[in-house]
Amino acid sequence: MNQSLHSALHRFPEIYRQVAIDAAADPESIENDYRIDIETALTQAATPFEVRREAWQKSILRYSLVRVLLDDSTLPGRCHISTCVPPREARDHLVHLSGAVLQPAQVLHVSEDGILASVPHPNPRLGRFRWLFPPEELPKDSEGNPQAVKFGDVLILQIHQTGRGRIQGIVITGVEDGLALRDDLPPVEGHGLYDEAGRLGNEATMDEHIAPIIAEARRRQRSQKPEE
Amino acid sequence: MKVCLIDDDRGPIDLYFEALQRKFGDEQVARILTLPDAVKHLAAVGSERERPHDLYIIDIMMPSVEEQYFEVTDEGLTSGIFLLKKLREAEQKLGLQKPIPVLMMTSVSQPEILERIGKATHVDVLAKLEWLPSELAVRVEEDLTR
């Protein structure tokens, strides 16, 4: 069985959720912790090969993903999206996201104003953003409502090729589903990209969008810890 | 140096790089992290300003704002195939009798795409994560001794 990152991520969908929770809980040391996990996975010589390989794949996935989440270099200007794929072409593919991540290169956030090429993760110093898709560029359904993504979705996307503009990515839904992996992006009828208060434009800030996601991650992290 | 790893990926490639260093020694493994630097290196090889490495591991797709660094293929634009062509051109300029071994690496998982790229480039295409770092080091050693 061919087992690249793409299919490995499908095999281990729980990794997304765990990484998001871990990163929110302990952004300072999580990268090093994950790195130690890799070393451990690789040094279990007595372990059967297939078990060792699965441990390697899981640990490197966690490590790669958390580095993207916590890496300054994913700030706008360096992302694949801004350099490789025309926004319109990228937008068209958003409807067809299939749940694959090749090399997570950019973290996006969906707000009522559009999709932000941004880094909405637990590290607050990475809160800068810019618009990737302004509202008028968002895909619309037959009634003119934005579709395919909904408010609160956090997208981690990899723009892997130019020209034909293939985009592969995952969706970690934040507010509603508690950082669960979503495997696709079905149209959301009548939902659009508005927040629950129906606000549009720039009334809501980035922090307002991100805060519930992080709060939820931390709440879940706390709830998983045994009572002192 | 024996091996040059051309890849911007900082995840599994870090581990592959370290495994190659353990196998061949720190001084025997080079790493190029950006597409423009890779292009510069191969241009320097072609003009004999730099020596070629004994084996190259090239990522199929690296990001760049410079569209001239991409080759159009059925899979879209791929920088790795562009780099491979530059390497082969450099070999011709240098009058090398046999091609420098190349392994292409990619995160693409679809076997049919790997096969198509392999057929088009006449080099083996390896899926990242499919290989434990130690396995890759052994594979590179085998290719170097063929």
Interface residues (C-beta under 8 A of the other chain):
Chain A: N2 Q3 S4 L5 H6 S7 A8 I38 L42 R52 R53 W56 Q57 I60 L61 Y63 S64 R67 H80 T83 C84 A100 L102 Q103 A105 H160 Q161 T162 G163 R164 G165 R166
Chain B: D9 R10 G11 P12 L15 M61 P63 S64 V65 E67 F70 V72 E75 G76 L77 T78 T106 S107 V108 S109 Q110 P111 L114 A127 K128 L129 E130 L132 P133 S134
